[in-house]
Amino acid sequence: MMQAYGEGFELLKESGYDLDLAAIADLWNQGSVVRSWLLELAVDAFAKDPGLEKIAGYVEDTGEGRWTVQQAIERSVPMPVIAMSLFTRFRSRQSDSFSAKVLAALRNEFGGHAVKEK
């Protein structure tokens, strides 16, 4: 859920409109199907720092996600959302991902896609 909220709020932030994300989170929490304690926490976070300017995009993991993914693998239970969320946490700790560099280079080589150089 946290990953989905994060992605949704990022889309809203990048919409090109001057949106009050705290007000949106509060509105959603008033009887909407997405109402939750996590949205209450989002309201609080956006009220303290509307653009989250004071927070780095580094996301630590405490082990629960790792344990859950390991158990899912051992029991052959598909958990793509939790696995992707865990890997997104790992990605948040990299300032410049080597795998992203490889992807950019390959796209440039096969399709002439633009590459951002340092």
N, C-alpha and C positions, 0 to 999 in steps of 0.2 A: 504494500500500500504506500509506504513512504517513497519508494522509487517512482510509482505512478504519480503521486502528488508532485514530487520534484519535477518530473518531466512536464506535467500539465502546467505548473506555475511558470516553468521556463518558457513554454510556448506562449503563455499569456504575456510574460515580460517582454518577449521579443516580437509581439504582435504589431508594434508600431503605434500603439495607443498608450496614453498615459493612464494606466489602470491602477487602482488602489487595491493591491493584492490582499491586504488585510481585510478590506471591506468585502471583497469577493469570497474569501475564505469564511468570513462571518456569515455572509448571505447563504452560502452553500450549507452552512451548519444549522440553518434554521428550517429544518423539515425536508431538506433535499435528500435524495437517495444516497449521496456521498457523505452525509453527516457522520462525524466521528470525533473522537478525542484528539486524533492527530490533526484534524482541521482546527480544533481549539488551540492546539500548540502552534500551528501555523499563524493563526490570528495574532497570538502573543509575539511570535518571532518577527512578523512583519510590522507590528506596532512598535517594537523596539528599534528596528532597523529596516525601513521599507524596501530598500534595494539589496539588503543583506550585504552591504558594502564592507562591514567589519568582520565578515566571516570568510575564511578561505574555503575553497571547494574540496578540501581534503576530508575524506570520510574514513574514519577508523572502523575496524570490525572488532567485536568482542568475543567472537568464537561461535556464537549460536548459529550463524549462517553457515559457517564451515561445517559444524557438526551436523546440521540438517542436511546439507548437500552430501556429505559423506554417508550418512544413514540412507539417504535416498538412493545413492549409487549401490550400496550394499544390498538394498532390498528391491532394486529395479523399479523404483517409483519415480516417474517423471516429475521434475520440479523445475521447469525452465525459468520461471520468473524469479524464484529465490536464487537459483544458480547465477542468472544474469545480474541480479542485484548485488550478489557477492563480488562478481567480477567487475562490476561498475565501481564498487568501493576500491578495489585494487587499482583500477585505472585512474581514480581520482587522486591517487598518490604520486602519479607520474607527471612531471612537468612537460615532458616531450616523449611520447611513446615511440619506441623503435618500431613496433608493429605498424603504427600509423604511418611512419616514414616509408616502410616497405610498401604498404598499400598505396600511398601517394605516388611512389616511384613506379610501381607496376601499372597503375592507371595512366600515368604519363606515358609510359613506354608503349602500352597497347592501344591507347585511344587518344593520345595527345592531350589528355586532361591537364589543366593548369596545376603547377606545383608552386607552393609558396616557399621561397628561399629565405635563408637566414641572412 
